[in-house]
Amino acid sequence: MKYYYHFLAFIGGFNIMLIEMCGFRVLQIHFGSSIYVTGLLLATIMVSLSLGYYCGGKISEKAKDLKPLLFPLIAAAGYICLFDIFLSGKICSVLFRLGGHVGYKVIPPSAATIILFSFPMLVLSLITPFLIKWLTINRQSLQLPTLGVGEIAGQLMAISTIGSVIGTLVTSFVFLPFIGIKLTYVIAIGLTLVAVTAGFYLSGLPGKRIGSIGTLAIILVMALIISAPKSNKDTVYEGESLYGHVDLRIHKAGTRDEVIVYKPSNIYTHTVYYPNNRLRNYFFLEFINYGLLFHAENYLMLGSGGGAVMKLLPELDSQASIIGVELDPTIIDISKKYFGVMTNEKVRLIDDDARAYLEKNKTKFDYVMVDVFRNDSIPAHCITKEFYDLVFSRLNDDGILFVNTNLLWQFLTTGLENYYDPLAHFCSTLFQAGFQSIYYNNHYNLGLLYAFKTKTSLTEIREKIKKEIADEKLDIDARISLALNYFSTIPVDEQWQNDSPFLDDSVPVHLIYSVDLRKFGGYEKRFRKAFNHPVWKKRRKNDNPDLKMITLRYLETKFNSPEQKQLNKSKYAQDILEWLAANDGLSSQAVIKYGLLREVEEHLLSNAEFVSDPKYKEVYHLILGQKLALAGVENGDREMLEEALLHLQKAM
């Protein structure tokens, strides 16, 4: 019988770590894998364990048999079956949506952790203190007369800890990668129920019939849940890899084009690729635009993901070679099977960490792309000066770096926000790594950066773009993408060179994550808190308002009747245009720079006076060109794209 108690202690430790490792993966899927999510999970579990140890000690003092331990274990198995297998996705989805209103980075993952894991952890932690007491008072019958309380406690805790070690390793390296989260939970439930059933029978307890019936009921429900078909008919692959959850879906975009979507979590979509309509993959064209523009011959892609860029580049430049480095071998297999990446002497995929690859490989490249940042987690070792020192050393003398940062630039601030600007510190990191010119592009609201190893002026870039898009031999999709890039790329603030860089020794990940990207949707939101500030009230009445004050005046009347709101919007757009004409000049670049395109678009296109006024020519052609480009891409209409290109050229 003593071996049963040792087995029970082992199973307790094993299941605690099994559930904890599953917890990391479950929260990663829904809330990301930031340091906040990790810290919240660990803290909540530790609180549950401490409560369980305390309660286990209390219960053991009053227990006359094993029933006070075995029945809670049955309840925990049923709880895991219901909440962690059956309801987990629904609970996390509801809490994720709630995150838009309360404590986005704290409350939803905290609530999910408490609901999903607290009760099972509390019950499993009852085992060790309960067994210490039970073996102590039953030493004679268990033939353990020579063991003291300390030795009994030491043995049980050692066995439980060994169970935890094995549970951690087996779950991490075997269960999650090969059978997934749900079946891993099934193993935990199965082991628990085996231990409970054995306990009833070995102890000769009168409740063994109830225990057996409860066990069978849980197993039956569990089997029905596991065998249920997937609810999402578009999912072609869903599973776990060594590095995270993989959800790949193929469905129709609108009524025509098939689209492949790879999502490692609910809050991050890594790849959206249209296999049958290259025109719609404009986002990925931004990755390689400057490589094509400066005639790069060999490319390196750090974080190749689904492989959309690896697929596009050979189609646009058959002479170019590219190496894609991807940490997750499962994603490499998916990129070949579903995204159609064909590896050959010019296209290679390597399974490795981005920084480790740079350390080991001394090859130099013309163009390096870094796409390892997510808006739910940023690998700290790939955002530091030391990392970009490596990148810099692997670029040829006239090499170019592209980074998809997921960090946004706040062009206009009130001066009252007191916010931490990670983009400024990241650009300082690049400057201090040796890059001479850095340009920012936010056409897709993802904060794309182009960094040049040698000094390169914006005028030089734009002249190259003009020349390139005039070449009809170049595909129309690449020409349109370059034309849009002409307007949406601007130099970063040179004063950022003086900000502190990210270093291996100090990456303030908590501050980077604290910037809620959803607050950056429009610059108007930045002024709401400053609206009633005494200094700003005075400035709003100024006869010569700046752009910030124009925005504040508009906000004062924004929520009137629909008719008045439309009049205010037209007046707002007109005030913006007049301000631009008097200050930066009424150019398409100025409109792009301040993110004002949406504010003036409707006003310009619906007002004949503005359409015919020569001084608004640039902005008018820019707006029309962008609208036609988007429509042409959506409809796969090359004639529309040709017309869009003409308008964009007139706006240059």
MIVOMAR-262842 format. One line per field, with one value per residue (C-alpha): x, y, z; residue in three letters; chain. Coordinates in steps of 0.25 Angstrom, whole numbers. Example, Ala and Ser with C-alpha at 12.3 -4.5 7.8 and 13.67 -1.06 7.14 Angstrom:
2
X	(49:55);
Y	(-18:-4);
Z	(31:29);
r	(ALA:SER);
c	(A:A);
! end
This chain:
652
X	(0:12:15:2:4:17:10:-1:10:17:4:1:14:14:0:3:14:6:-5:4:11:-2:-6:5:1:-14:-12:-2:-12:-22:-14:0:13:17:24:11:3:15:16:1:0:12:7:-8:-3:7:-5:-14:-3:0:-15:-16:-4:-11:-24:-18:-11:-25:-33:-22:-24:-39:-38:-41:-39:-35:-49:-46:-35:-40:-54:-47:-38:-50:-56:-43:-43:-57:-54:-42:-51:-62:-54:-40:-45:-59:-61:-46:-47:-61:-56:-43:-51:-61:-50:-41:-53:-55:-40:-44:-51:-43:-29:-25:-12:-15:-30:-34:-22:-23:-38:-35:-24:-33:-44:-37:-25:-28:-37:-29:-16:-22:-27:-14:-6:-15:-8:6:2:-10:-1:10:0:-6:7:11:-1:-1:14:12:2:10:22:29:32:46:43:41:32:43:48:33:31:45:42:28:33:45:35:26:37:42:28:28:42:37:23:30:40:30:19:29:36:26:11:9:17:11:-3:-7:-14:-27:-21:-10:-21:-27:-15:-15:-30:-27:-15:-23:-35:-26:-20:-34:-39:-27:-29:-44:-41:-28:-34:-46:-54:-70:-70:-63:-76:-79:-64:-65:-78:-72:-59:-67:-76:-64:-57:-70:-72:-57:-57:-69:-62:-49:-56:-65:-62:-55:-64:-57:-58:-47:-36:-27:-17:-17:-7:4:19:31:29:14:0:-1:-15:-15:-28:-32:-44:-50:-47:-60:-66:-53:-39:-35:-27:-17:-17:-7:-10:0:-10:-24:-17:-7:-8:6:3:-9:-6:-14:-8:-16:-15:-1:-7:-14:0:3:8:19:23:27:37:45:42:55:62:56:59:73:75:79:84:84:74:73:59:60:46:41:28:18:28:20:32:40:29:28:43:46:34:38:53:57:72:71:75:68:71:59:62:51:51:40:42:26:25:35:27:15:21:25:12:2:9:16:30:39:53:65:79:73:63:67:59:68:62:69:68:71:82:88:89:96:106:109:108:118:112:109:96:91:77:73:59:55:41:41:34:19:10:8:23:36:48:57:70:66:63:77:89:97:87:87:103:102:92:101:113:106:102:110:115:103:93:79:72:56:49:35:34:19:23:15:20:12:14:6:6:0:13:4:4:17:17:29:32:39:40:50:58:58:63:74:78:79:87:97:99:104:92:93:79:66:52:39:27:13:4:0:-1:10:23:32:46:57:71:83:97:102:96:84:75:60:62:71:60:49:57:60:45:41:50:46:31:33:39:28:36:34:21:9:8:22:21:8:14:27:18:10:23:28:17:17:32:38:51:51:53:68:67:64:79:81:71:76:77:72:84:85:87:75:63:50:41:30:30:30:18:11:9:-5:-5:-20:-19:-11:-23:-24:-17:-30:-30:-17:-24:-36:-29:-23:-36:-39:-25:-25:-13:-20:-33:-26:-18:-31:-36:-24:-27:-15:-17:-7:-11:-13:-23:-31:-33:-38:-47:-53:-55:-63:-74:-72:-84:-95:-106:-102:-104:-96:-85:-84:-82:-72:-65:-64:-59:-49:-44:-43:-36:-26:-23:-21:-12:-4:-3:2:12:18:12:0:7:3:15:10:-3:3:13:2:-8:-18:-22:-36:-39:-38:-41:-57:-56:-47:-54:-68:-65:-64:-57:-46:-45:-43:-33:-19:-13:-20:-15:-5:-14:-25:-17:-11:-25:-31:-19:-19:-34:-32:-20:-28:-40:-31:-24:-37:-43:-31:-33:-20:-26:-31:-17:-11:-20:-16:-2:-4:-11:0:11:3:4:19);
Y	(0:9:9:14:26:28:27:37:47:45:47:60:66:61:67:80:83:76:86:98:95:94:107:114:109:112:126:128:125:135:146:144:140:154:154:159:147:138:145:145:130:127:136:130:116:118:125:112:103:110:110:95:92:99:93:79:80:84:73:62:65:62:50:36:30:34:39:54:53:44:51:65:58:53:67:72:62:66:81:79:72:82:95:92:83:87:102:107:113:120:125:131:137:144:150:154:162:168:172:184:191:187:184:179:173:168:165:156:146:147:143:132:126:127:120:109:106:110:99:87:92:94:80:74:81:75:62:64:69:59:48:52:52:39:31:37:32:19:15:2:-3:1:-5:8:8:14:26:39:50:58:45:43:57:57:44:49:63:57:47:58:67:56:55:70:69:57:64:77:70:60:70:80:70:60:62:77:76:62:61:75:82:74:60:64:68:55:48:57:53:38:37:44:35:22:27:30:17:9:17:13:-2:-3:4:-4:9:8:19:11:9:24:26:16:22:36:32:25:37:46:37:36:51:53:43:50:64:59:51:64:70:83:95:103:97:106:100:91:90:92:87:89:91:92:107:110:108:107:110:110:113:114:121:130:145:151:143:140:139:128:133:125:131:126:131:127:134:141:154:152:148:145:142:145:141:140:128:131:146:152:166:165:162:176:176:166:174:185:175:174:187:193:181:181:196:195:182:173:160:152:153:148:146:145:140:134:129:124:128:138:146:134:131:145:149:138:142:156:154:140:144:147:137:136:129:128:125:120:115:106:93:91:105:101:89:97:108:97:89:100:113:106:110:102:101:100:105:120:118:111:110:107:103:112:124:137:142:128:127:141:136:124:128:139:140:155:159:171:171:166:165:164:159:153:164:161:171:161:157:162:153:162:156:161:175:179:187:174:167:178:179:165:169:181:172:162:173:177:191:197:187:190:185:184:182:179:185:186:199:212:226:237:249:258:259:268:268:264:249:245:232:223:222:209:212:224:215:204:214:219:204:204:217:213:199:207:210:223:226:220:222:219:214:212:210:197:202:192:201:197:202:202:205:207:204:216:230:230:242:242:250:238:228:235:238:223:220:230:223:209:211:217:204:196:183:183:176:186:181:184:197:201:196:205:217:216:214:227:235:227:226:238:239:236:247:249:253:239:236:242:233:221:208:194:186:171:175:184:182:189:179:183:197:192:184:195:203:198:199:200:214:218:217:232:244:250:240:246:259:255:255:268:274:281:285:300:302:296:303:316:311:307:321:326:332:325:311:300:286:281:292:290:276:280:290:279:270:281:279:265:259:268:264:256:269:278:267:266:281:281:270:278:290:282:276:290:296:284:287:302:299:290:300:311:302:289:292:286:273:259:256:265:259:245:250:255:243:252:245:240:253:260:249:250:265:266:256:261:276:281:294:286:276:287:296:294:296:283:275:267:262:260:250:243:241:236:228:221:218:212:204:198:195:189:180:175:172:168:178:182:193:200:198:205:217:217:217:229:237:234:238:252:253:252);
Z	(0:3:-12:-16:-7:-14:-27:-23:-19:-32:-40:-32:-36:-50:-53:-46:-56:-68:-65:-64:-77:-84:-77:-84:-97:-95:-91:-102:-112:-107:-100:-105:-98:-92:-79:-73:-77:-72:-59:-56:-59:-50:-39:-39:-39:-27:-20:-23:-18:-5:-2:-6:4:15:13:11:25:31:24:28:43:42:32:36:22:8:3:7:-3:-14:-16:-18:-28:-36:-36:-41:-52:-56:-55:-65:-74:-74:-73:-79:-90:-93:-89:-90:-104:-101:-87:-93:-105:-96:-87:-99:-104:-90:-91:-100:-88:-76:-73:-86:-82:-68:-65:-76:-75:-60:-60:-70:-61:-49:-56:-63:-54:-39:-35:-41:-35:-22:-21:-26:-16:-5:-8:-1:12:13:10:20:31:27:26:39:47:39:40:47:38:26:31:33:48:47:38:45:41:34:26:22:17:10:3:-2:-6:-14:-21:-24:-29:-38:-43:-46:-54:-62:-64:-69:-79:-85:-86:-93:-102:-105:-101:-106:-119:-123:-118:-114:-102:-101:-102:-92:-82:-85:-80:-67:-65:-68:-58:-47:-49:-49:-36:-30:-34:-29:-16:-14:-17:-9:3:3:4:4:-7:-17:-25:-26:-29:-40:-46:-45:-52:-64:-66:-67:-77:-85:-86:-89:-100:-106:-105:-112:-123:-126:-140:-141:-142:-152:-166:-172:-162:-171:-160:-145:-135:-126:-129:-120:-120:-120:-125:-140:-147:-162:-170:-184:-188:-199:-198:-202:-214:-222:-216:-207:-195:-186:-172:-161:-147:-135:-126:-125:-124:-135:-150:-156:-170:-180:-193:-206:-214:-227:-227:-225:-226:-213:-206:-205:-191:-194:-206:-196:-190:-203:-210:-206:-210:-224:-224:-221:-229:-218:-222:-209:-198:-184:-177:-162:-157:-171:-164:-175:-186:-194:-196:-200:-210:-216:-218:-228:-236:-237:-238:-243:-242:-227:-216:-203:-189:-180:-165:-157:-142:-143:-152:-152:-159:-169:-173:-174:-183:-193:-192:-192:-197:-208:-205:-214:-209:-219:-220:-220:-209:-196:-183:-170:-156:-146:-137:-144:-135:-134:-149:-150:-140:-147:-162:-167:-181:-185:-192:-200:-193:-179:-174:-159:-156:-143:-135:-131:-124:-113:-111:-115:-114:-105:-111:-125:-122:-116:-121:-120:-130:-140:-139:-144:-155:-159:-160:-169:-179:-191:-192:-198:-191:-186:-174:-174:-160:-158:-144:-140:-134:-138:-138:-131:-141:-132:-117:-107:-99:-87:-90:-83:-91:-94:-109:-112:-127:-123:-115:-125:-136:-127:-126:-141:-142:-131:-138:-150:-159:-166:-171:-166:-172:-167:-174:-168:-180:-173:-159:-155:-154:-165:-164:-175:-170:-180:-177:-184:-185:-194:-196:-198:-211:-216:-212:-219:-231:-232:-230:-241:-251:-247:-248:-262:-266:-272:-272:-257:-252:-250:-236:-232:-239:-231:-218:-221:-224:-211:-204:-210:-202:-189:-186:-178:-170:-155:-145:-145:-130:-127:-128:-114:-108:-100:-109:-105:-100:-96:-82:-81:-90:-83:-89:-79:-85:-99:-96:-88:-101:-105:-120:-121:-115:-128:-138:-140:-135:-130:-118:-113:-110:-102:-89:-91:-96:-83:-79:-75:-84:-96:-93:-95:-108:-114:-115:-123:-136:-143:-138:-141:-145:-131:-128:-141:-136:-123:-128:-137:-125:-118:-128:-133:-126:-130:-140:-152:-161:-152:-151:-166:-167:-156:-163:-176:-168:-161:-175:-180:-168:-169:-184:-181:-170:-179:-190:-180:-173:-179:-193:-199:-203:-204:-194:-184:-184:-182:-172:-162:-165:-170:-183:-177:-172:-185:-195:-195:-195:-207:-215:-213:-214:-229:-224:-218:-230:-240:-231:-236:-222:-218:-230:-223:-212:-221:-230:-218:-212:-225:-228:-215:-216:-230:-226:-214:-223:-234:-224:-219:-232:-239:-250:-257:-265:-252:-246:-259:-257:-242:-246:-255:-243:-234:-244:-245:-230:-229);
r	(MET:LYS:TYR:TYR:TYR:HIS:PHE:LEU:ALA:PHE:ILE:GLY:GLY:PHE:ASN:ILE:MET:LEU:ILE:GLU:MET:CYS:GLY:PHE:ARG:VAL:LEU:GLN:ILE:HIS:PHE:GLY:SER:SER:ILE:TYR:VAL:THR:GLY:LEU:LEU:LEU:ALA:THR:ILE:MET:VAL:SER:LEU:SER:LEU:GLY:TYR:TYR:CYS:GLY:GLY:LYS:ILE:SER:GLU:LYS:ALA:LYS:ASP:LEU:LYS:PRO:LEU:LEU:PHE:PRO:LEU:ILE:ALA:ALA:ALA:GLY:TYR:ILE:CYS:LEU:PHE:ASP:ILE:PHE:LEU:SER:GLY:LYS:ILE:CYS:SER:VAL:LEU:PHE:ARG:LEU:GLY:GLY:HIS:VAL:GLY:TYR:LYS:VAL:ILE:PRO:PRO:SER:ALA:ALA:THR:ILE:ILE:LEU:PHE:SER:PHE:PRO:MET:LEU:VAL:LEU:SER:LEU:ILE:THR:PRO:PHE:LEU:ILE:LYS:TRP:LEU:THR:ILE:ASN:ARG:GLN:SER:LEU:GLN:LEU:PRO:THR:LEU:GLY:VAL:GLY:GLU:ILE:ALA:GLY:GLN:LEU:MET:ALA:ILE:SER:THR:ILE:GLY:SER:VAL:ILE:GLY:THR:LEU:VAL:THR:SER:PHE:VAL:PHE:LEU:PRO:PHE:ILE:GLY:ILE:LYS:LEU:THR:TYR:VAL:ILE:ALA:ILE:GLY:LEU:THR:LEU:VAL:ALA:VAL:THR:ALA:GLY:PHE:TYR:LEU:SER:GLY:LEU:PRO:GLY:LYS:ARG:ILE:GLY:SER:ILE:GLY:THR:LEU:ALA:ILE:ILE:LEU:VAL:MET:ALA:LEU:ILE:ILE:SER:ALA:PRO:LYS:SER:ASN:LYS:ASP:THR:VAL:TYR:GLU:GLY:GLU:SER:LEU:TYR:GLY:HIS:VAL:ASP:LEU:ARG:ILE:HIS:LYS:ALA:GLY:THR:ARG:ASP:GLU:VAL:ILE:VAL:TYR:LYS:PRO:SER:ASN:ILE:TYR:THR:HIS:THR:VAL:TYR:TYR:PRO:ASN:ASN:ARG:LEU:ARG:ASN:TYR:PHE:PHE:LEU:GLU:PHE:ILE:ASN:TYR:GLY:LEU:LEU:PHE:HIS:ALA:GLU:ASN:TYR:LEU:MET:LEU:GLY:SER:GLY:GLY:GLY:ALA:VAL:MET:LYS:LEU:LEU:PRO:GLU:LEU:ASP:SER:GLN:ALA:SER:ILE:ILE:GLY:VAL:GLU:LEU:ASP:PRO:THR:ILE:ILE:ASP:ILE:SER:LYS:LYS:TYR:PHE:GLY:VAL:MET:THR:ASN:GLU:LYS:VAL:ARG:LEU:ILE:ASP:ASP:ASP:ALA:ARG:ALA:TYR:LEU:GLU:LYS:ASN:LYS:THR:LYS:PHE:ASP:TYR:VAL:MET:VAL:ASP:VAL:PHE:ARG:ASN:ASP:SER:ILE:PRO:ALA:HIS:CYS:ILE:THR:LYS:GLU:PHE:TYR:ASP:LEU:VAL:PHE:SER:ARG:LEU:ASN:ASP:ASP:GLY:ILE:LEU:PHE:VAL:ASN:THR:ASN:LEU:LEU:TRP:GLN:PHE:LEU:THR:THR:GLY:LEU:GLU:ASN:TYR:TYR:ASP:PRO:LEU:ALA:HIS:PHE:CYS:SER:THR:LEU:PHE:GLN:ALA:GLY:PHE:GLN:SER:ILE:TYR:TYR:ASN:ASN:HIS:TYR:ASN:LEU:GLY:LEU:LEU:TYR:ALA:PHE:LYS:THR:LYS:THR:SER:LEU:THR:GLU:ILE:ARG:GLU:LYS:ILE:LYS:LYS:GLU:ILE:ALA:ASP:GLU:LYS:LEU:ASP:ILE:ASP:ALA:ARG:ILE:SER:LEU:ALA:LEU:ASN:TYR:PHE:SER:THR:ILE:PRO:VAL:ASP:GLU:GLN:TRP:GLN:ASN:ASP:SER:PRO:PHE:LEU:ASP:ASP:SER:VAL:PRO:VAL:HIS:LEU:ILE:TYR:SER:VAL:ASP:LEU:ARG:LYS:PHE:GLY:GLY:TYR:GLU:LYS:ARG:PHE:ARG:LYS:ALA:PHE:ASN:HIS:PRO:VAL:TRP:LYS:LYS:ARG:ARG:LYS:ASN:ASP:ASN:PRO:ASP:LEU:LYS:MET:ILE:THR:LEU:ARG:TYR:LEU:GLU:THR:LYS:PHE:ASN:SER:PRO:GLU:GLN:LYS:GLN:LEU:ASN:LYS:SER:LYS:TYR:ALA:GLN:ASP:ILE:LEU:GLU:TRP:LEU:ALA:ALA:ASN:ASP:GLY:LEU:SER:SER:GLN:ALA:VAL:ILE:LYS:TYR:GLY:LEU:LEU:ARG:GLU:VAL:GLU:GLU:HIS:LEU:LEU:SER:ASN:ALA:GLU:PHE:VAL:SER:ASP:PRO:LYS:TYR:LYS:GLU:VAL:TYR:HIS:LEU:ILE:LEU:GLY:GLN:LYS:LEU:ALA:LEU:ALA:GLY:VAL:GLU:ASN:GLY:ASP:ARG:GLU:MET:LEU:GLU:GLU:ALA:LEU:LEU:HIS:LEU:GLN:LYS:ALA:MET);
c	(A:A:A:A:A:A:A:A:A:A:A:A:A:A:A:A:A:A:A:A:A:A:A:A:A:A:A:A:A:A:A:A:A:A:A:A:A:A:A:A:A:A:A:A:A:A:A:A:A:A:A:A:A:A:A:A:A:A:A:A:A:A:A:A:A:A:A:A:A:A:A:A:A:A:A:A:A:A:A:A:A:A:A:A:A:A:A:A:A:A:A:A:A:A:A:A:A:A:A:A:A:A:A:A:A:A:A:A:A:A:A:A:A:A:A:A:A:A:A:A:A:A:A:A:A:A:A:A:A:A:A:A:A:A:A:A:A:A:A:A:A:A:A:A:A:A:A:A:A:A:A:A:A:A:A:A:A:A:A:A:A:A:A:A:A:A:A:A:A:A:A:A:A:A:A:A:A:A:A:A:A:A:A:A:A:A:A:A:A:A:A:A:A:A:A:A:A:A:A:A:A:A:A:A:A:A:A:A:A:A:A:A:A:A:A:A:A:A:A:A:A:A:A:A:A:A:A:A:A:A:A:A:A:A:A:A:A:A:A:A:A:A:A:A:A:A:A:A:A:A:A:A:A:A:A:A:A:A:A:A:A:A:A:A:A:A:A:A:A:A:A:A:A:A:A:A:A:A:A:A:A:A:A:A:A:A:A:A:A:A:A:A:A:A:A:A:A:A:A:A:A:A:A:A:A:A:A:A:A:A:A:A:A:A:A:A:A:A:A:A:A:A:A:A:A:A:A:A:A:A:A:A:A:A:A:A:A:A:A:A:A:A:A:A:A:A:A:A:A:A:A:A:A:A:A:A:A:A:A:A:A:A:A:A:A:A:A:A:A:A:A:A:A:A:A:A:A:A:A:A:A:A:A:A:A:A:A:A:A:A:A:A:A:A:A:A:A:A:A:A:A:A:A:A:A:A:A:A:A:A:A:A:A:A:A:A:A:A:A:A:A:A:A:A:A:A:A:A:A:A:A:A:A:A:A:A:A:A:A:A:A:A:A:A:A:A:A:A:A:A:A:A:A:A:A:A:A:A:A:A:A:A:A:A:A:A:A:A:A:A:A:A:A:A:A:A:A:A:A:A:A:A:A:A:A:A:A:A:A:A:A:A:A:A:A:A:A:A:A:A:A:A:A:A:A:A:A:A:A:A:A:A:A:A:A:A:A:A:A:A:A:A:A:A:A:A:A:A:A:A:A:A:A:A:A:A:A:A:A:A:A:A:A:A:A:A:A:A:A:A:A:A:A:A:A:A:A:A:A:A:A:A:A:A:A:A:A:A:A:A:A:A:A:A:A:A:A:A:A:A:A:A:A:A:A:A:A:A:A:A:A:A:A:A:A:A:A:A:A:A:A:A:A:A:A:A:A:A:A:A:A:A:A:A:A:A:A:A:A:A:A:A:A:A:A:A:A:A:A:A:A:A:A:A:A:A:A:A:A:A:A:A:A:A:A:A:A:A:A:A:A:A);
! end
